[in-house]
Amino acid sequence: MVLGQTVVENVFPDGSDPIGQHLVLNNVLFQVIGVMSDRGASPTGQDQDDAVFVPYTTGSLRLFGQRFLRNITVAADDVARIDETEAAVTRLLTSRHAGKQDFQIRNMASLIDTATETQNTLTILLGSIAAISLLVGGSA
């Protein structure tokens, strides 16, 4: 297993080196083979260092009792190629799911576009309120 920094601090409060140590997770024995670098909080405020990573096959079967992935994260090195990457992932998953598209893909670029639209709407709204305030205050 590979541990996040928060897990290391909680499980090894004395500062001992976790590498090579054995830990039991849901009655399954794992050996610590690495420690993640400090990642901090996510944009939603979740502690990204409060995580434990185990091999997929062991985790899916022995910890979660399933033989399929619930989600994956794909990162594109070049933002200009996000749509191309999304199309390639869609093709690959569709071919592996016997031609069925029984999955969802969320593109973070669309999330950014939505946030930008919301910000622009709020800017216009606040500008309108300021203009009305100046108009009312100026005529008094």
Sequence and secondary structure as in RCSB ss.txt:
>XXXX:A:sequence
MVLGQTVVENVFPDGSDPIGQHLVLNNVLFQVIGVMSDRGASPTGQDQDDAVFVPYTTGSLRLFGQRFLRNITVA
ADDVARIDETEAAVTRLLTSRHAGKQDFQIRNMASLIDTATETQNTLTILLGSIAAISLLVGGSA
>XXXX:A:secstr
 EE HHHHHHH TT    TT EEEETTEEEE  EE     B TTS BTTS EE  HHHIIIIIT  SS S     
 SSGGGHHHHHHHHHHHHHHHTTT   S    HHHHHHHHHHHHHHHHHHHHHHHHHHHHHHHH 
